[in-house]
Amino acid sequence: MQTFWIDEVKTYDGQQLAPLYNYLQHGVLGDSIVSWQGPCNIPKKHMIDGEDLRANSVIEGEEMLHFVVELFQFPLSTAVLIQRLFGETLILLIQKISGKKWDMVRHGDDVYWQKKKLNISIATCSQTSSLIHYGVNISNKGTPVETCALQDFGITDPEAFAQEFMDACKNEVISLKRAMVKVRSF
């Protein structure tokens, strides 16, 4: 599993959640997480969550961390579970970095603090891989719902946070794969 930080601000618009995006755009081949900082603005034509489409949701924010994950050899059901594991990882990392135990909860793949939403996330699949977009608010600017953000927890270095989050998530996926191949079958 490889990770890669894009050192430029760019908007996430949903088109990045595509097979081989990490490889074709950034040279990161195989299981991978690519991350960057930038706005989020997902037009309806690029939304893939049926619930958001039916609700005519607006998904946007001015300052977010974006993580595009591509996983091979995992079905969509496993990608959804990994997405939820990323939510737990997000909570633990914020508590570790801030040195404070915040009263955060995870509902499905979303993390909340005081009923304010910290992230957006979706998992999908292609013919060759499973894909996850995980977006974390850096600030609360430009969000259509009540949100919390890394700034609320005293986290002021988004790149350092992204690097640590990618490493923690990478280690979880590696551990998951190891657990799958170390057992004997009968």
C-alpha positions, -999 to +999 in steps of 0.1 A: +000+000+000+014+033-011+006+069+000+012+101-019+007+138-009-001+162-037+016+195-029-009+217-047-043+230-038-070+215-060-108+211-060-123+177-055-153+174-078-160+136-078-142+129-111-111+118-091-130+088-078-122+068-109-103+035-115-065+041-118-068+078-110-040+075-084-017+058-110-026+077-142-026+111-126+001+106-099+021+075-108+010+056-077+003+020-088-017-006-069-033-003-035-029+034-027-040+066-010-035+099-026-042+131-006-044+168-011-059+200+003-085+220-014-122+229-019-149+204-025-177+210-050-194+179-063-220+186-091-249+163-094-235+147-126-205+134-105-224+123-074-225+085-070-244+083-037-280+075-046-292+089-012-275+123-019-290+123-054-325+116-042-322+142-015-308+168-040-279+173-015-253+200-019-218+186-012-192+214-009-167+231+014-140+257+010-112+239+029-109+201+031-084+173+031-092+148+003-081+112+003-087+090-028-082+053-020-079+026-045-079-011-034-075-041-055-088-076-045-114-062-021-151-062-029-173-032-023-185-046+010-150-047+023-143-012+010-173+000+030-160-016+061-125+000+055-143+033+050-158+029+085-124+019+099-110+051+085-137+070+106-124+053+138-089+061+128-098+097+123-112+100+158-082+083+174-057+104+154-074+137+164-074+126+200-037+117+198-026+149+181-048+172+202-040+154+235-077+156+244-105+130+244-132+147+223-167+133+226-169+122+189-191+095+175-191+076+142-224+069+125-218+047+095-189+063+077-194+098+091-178+113+122-196+138+144-188+161+173-216+179+191-239+168+162-216+186+137-203+166+108-165+163+103-162+144+071-178+132+039-171+098+024-183+074-002-171+040-014-178+025-048-163-001-072-151-004-107-145-035-128-109-037-113-109-021-079-128-006-050-126+031-045-131+054-015-132+092-013-127+104+023-129+142+028-122+159+062-131+195+069-101+217+076-124+247+084-162+251+084-163+276+056-187+270+028-204+239+041-241+235+035-247+217+068-235+223+103-199+210+105-169+207+127-134+209+114-098+201+122-094+237+133-120+231+161-096+205+175-065+227+174-051+210+144-034+237+122-011+217+099-033+199+074-005+183+055+011+168+086-023+155+096-029+141+062+004+123+062-002+108+096-038+098+087-026+081+054+001+062+074-024+050+100-049+040+073-022+023+052-011+003+083-047-008+089-051-021+053-017-039+055-027-055+088-060-066+073-043-082+043-018-099+066-046-113+088-062-127+056-031-146+045-016-159+077-042-185+086-045-221+075-076-234+059-092-268+064 
